[in-house]
Amino acid sequence: MSFSIEHDQSSRESFSDYRYRVYEGNRLIAYYWHDYRGDEHGIEFADGTKESWPVGRMIDFIEGGGPKPLALSARAVAYLAARQAR
């Protein structure tokens, strides 16, 4: 399985959550979010299931950002693969 993540470019207010789209191949499977400080985070799957703190801290789920490409961590990929296998 090939998973990827991209920043959701929809407009947002100051201090509101950052949202990302998570794909398996080119199929959207979930939305991942974190607050503006990265303290709170969670994921909402296409089937409506929601989970808070899916793999520890926000920095344990996504890598990169800024000048580096955005990517899912190894822990996030393992979590998503297990979740999709259900």
Secondary structure, 3 states (H helix, E strand, C coil): CCEEEEECCCCCCCCCCEEEEEEECCEEEEEEEECCCCCCEEEEECCCCEEECCCCCHHHCEEEECCEEEEECHHHHHHHHHHHHC
